[in-house]
Amino acid sequence: MITSNDLLLVQRIVEQGSLTKAAESLFLTQSALSHQLKDLEYRTGLQIFDRVHKKLLLTHTGQRMMESAGSILPQLSRLNEDIAAYKKGKVQTLRIATECYTCYHWLPEIITRLKSNLPAVEISIVAGATQRPLEALLNGELDLAVVSDSPNHPAIHTSQLFTDNLVAVLPHQHPFTRTKTALTAADFATENLLSYDVYGGSHHFAQEFFRETTPATTTRIQLTEAIVEMIHAGMGVGIFANWVIAPYLKNKDIVTLPLKSPLRKRVWRAAYLSKKNPVIPPFISAVKEYFR
């Protein structure tokens, strides 16, 4: 019989790339993890991994287990969260993530507004889904994703939340702050762009804005706060949504400049699967009211 621990074992080995790293992530010794893997292969009567040039490659059986792990483990995690919530007297939980950005300065006010009408609601942030919110939504890790692109999937429902503008973020002493009133893609040709993904902002904006001219270098960092600190230190420039960078402008020696592109304006949407979750409609209303 396959257990959730078996699925987690296979998933961690694949994700970590080695038995040593997988063992560390599971707080096991390598020998203990190796023993568990051998036991799993003994119980199934099949090989889970092929050992090729010191690498572990999934067999067909292993691939099937990995696929199941991707759907079953998030569901079990959600079940445990719900049971814990029920034990605390919580009526409903809402797991959310925002595409690209890891800042949630706006969330406390949203929660306060929700709790005024739904005092038993519990909202949790799934930070690991920031770079793949729709995938996380579809496999059960999230209840709602805040995204800037319109999802093209029949199971995903959307509701428009607000619009924003992408702006360039630079250290206050940058020469552009004295010579430019707005930036084009060509202005980034001499700059190190600090970015979440390949070029910052949404993929669609990046592909279009930097179609003819790309930044001199790009440094990928997945934390908003880290990007802001590096800009503040003069280590590069960034592209942010105006609502994301606004709180940092008060305490950091950084400034913003508009971008010369019609694509700088974006529409953010709430994406969700279930229309029956009672927390989603008031959450959407609270977000709309906040950004209005």
N, C-alpha and C positions, 0 to 999 in steps of 0.2 A: 504494500500500500504506500502510495506517495503522500507525503505530508507537506505542510507549508514550510517546514524547516528544510526539507529536501529542495524545494523550489528556490528558497532563499540562498541555499548553498550554491546551486548552479548559477543563479543570477549574480551573486557576488564574485564568483570566480571569473565570469565573463566580463563583468564591469571593471574589476581590478586588474585583470590581465595576468595574474599569477596566483599560485596557492599562498605564497607568503603574504602578499598584500590582502588577499581575501581573508586569510586567517586573522590578520590584524584588525580588519574592519568588523569582524565578528567576535573579536576578543577571545580568540582561540590560538593555541599553538599550531604551527604548521603540521606537526605530526597528528594532532587531534583532527584537524580538518581533512588531512589525507585519509585518515581512518574512516571518517564519516563518508567521504566520497567512495571509498572502496566498499563500504557497507551498502551504500545506495546502489552501486553497480551490481553487487551480489544479490540484493533483493529484487532488482528488476531483471537480472539475468542478461543485461545489455550494457555495453560500454556507453558512457555519457560523453567522454572526451577522447579524442585521438591525441596521442603524444607525438608531435612532429617537430623535430629539431628543437627540443626543449620547450616547445609551445603547446598549449592546450587548445585544441580545436574541437568545436562541438560536432558530435556525430548527428545523424538524423534524429535519434532519440533525444539527444541533448538539445537540439534545436526545438523540438516539440515541447520539451520541458521549459525552455526559456520563453517560448511564446505564452505558455500557460502562466508562468511566473509574472509576466507583464500585465496580465488581466486579473489573476486571482489574488496576488499579494496586495495590490491597492484596495481591492474590495474587502479583504480581511482587515486591513488597516482602518478602513472607514467603519467597518462593523465594530471594531474595538473602540474607536472614537465615539461612536454613537452610544454604545453601551456605557462608556464612562460618563457621557453627557447625561444619559437617562438616570444613572446612579446619583448624579449631582442635582437632579431635578431640572436639567436643561431640556427645553422643548425641542429645539432644532439647532443644528450646527450648519455653518456655511464655510466651506473651504475655498479660498480665493487666491489668485495670483495675478499680477500685472505684467503684461508682455514687456520684455526688455528691462524695465526699471525696477530697482529694488528699494525704492523709497516709498514710505507709506505715511508721510506726515499728515495726509488728509484723512486717514482711516479713523483716528480717535474720535473726531467730530461725527463721522458717519455712524460709528458704533453708539455714540451718545444719543444720536437722533433715533436710531433703531430701538435702543433699550427704553426709550421713553414710551414706546408703544408695545414693544416685545421684550419685557425685562428678562426673560429666560433665554434669549438668543445667545449663541456663542459663535464668534467668527475667528477663524484661524487662517494664517498666511502660510501657503506652501511655497517657500522660497525656491525650492529646487525645481519648480515648474516655470520659473521666470523665462527661460530660454525656449521652452516648448509648451506653452499654455494649452494649445488646442489638442496636442497629443495627450497631455495630462488630463484634459477634460474628457476625452473619448475613452481613456482607459480607467476612469473612475477615481483619479487622484484629486480632482477638483470638482466643485459644484458650479463655480462661475469663474470665468476668465475675463479680464479687461484687456481688450485687444484693439489694435489700430487698423487692422485689415478686416475686410468682410469675409468670414469663413465660407468656403465653398463645400459644404457638407450637409447632406439632407437631414442629419440627426441634430444639427446644431441650430438653436434658435438665437436670435440676436435682438438687442434693443439699443438704440443710439443713446449715448450718455452725454458727451460734450465734444467740442472741437478745440483744437489747440494749434499753435504755431511752433515749428522747429526753429531754433536760434543757435547761432554759434556762441560758444562760451570760451573766453580768453582771460589770461591773467591781466590785471589792470595795467601793467607796464608794457603790454604788447604794443609794437608799433602800429598795428592796425587800428587800435583804439584812438589814435591821433590822425590817421590818414584815410580811414574808411568809414562810410556810413552804413554799408551793407556789404556782404561777402558773396562772391561767386565761387564756383568750384575751382577755378584757376587760382584763387587766393590760397587754397589749401595745398598747392603744389610744392610749397616750401615747408610745410608744417607736419608735425607728428600728431596724427589724429588719435585721441584716446577714445576707445569705442567699446560698446557691448558686443556688437557683431562685427562684420567685415568693415563697414564704413559708418556705423552709427545710425540712429533713427530706424525707421522700418526698412526692410530689404528693398521694397519698391522704390522708396525715396532715394536710397543709396545708389541703386542701379541707374536711376535716371539722372540724379544730380552729378554723379561722378562718371557719367558715361564717357566723356571725352578727356577729362583731366582727373587724375587721382591724387590723393595726398602723397607727400614724399615718403612717409612711413606711417604704419598703423600699429598701435599697441592695443591689444584686446584685454579688457578688464571687465569682470562681470558684476562689480559692485559700484553703485552710483557714488557712494561716499568716497571710495578710493579714487575714482576718476576726478571728482571735484578737488580732492586734496592734491593730486598731481598737477592739475591745471593751476591751482593756487601756487604751487611750487615752481611754476614756469616750465614744466616738463612736457607740455603739449597743449592742444586745444581740443574742444569737444563740440558735439552737437546734441542738444537736449530739447525736450519739449519745454515750453515756457513755464508751465505749471510745476514741472519737476524741479527746475533749477531755482525757481523763485525764492524758496526759503534760504538757500545757500548765499544768495546775493547780499543778505543782511549782515552776515558775519565773516564772509570771505572776501579777499581782495581780488575779486573776479568781476567781469562785466560781460554783457551779451551784445551781440550785433545781429541784425536781421540777415536772413539769407535771401539772395535774389533767385527765387524759384517759385513758380506757382504751386509746386507740390509741397511747400513748407506747411501748408494748412492741412490738418488731418482730422478725421472723425474717429473718435474712440467709441467702442461698443462693448456691451456686456454680452458674453457668449455663454450659453448654458444648454444642457440637454433636457432637464426636467422642467416641465411647466407646473408641476405639482408642489415643488418646494415652496412652502409659505414664506420663507425669508427672502427669496429672490425679488419679488415685486417691491417690497418696502426698501430693500437695499438699493435697487435701481433708482427708486424715487429719491432716496436720500443722497445718492451720488449726483444725480441731476441737479438737485437743489443746491448742493455744496458748490458745484462748479458754475452754477448760474450766476 
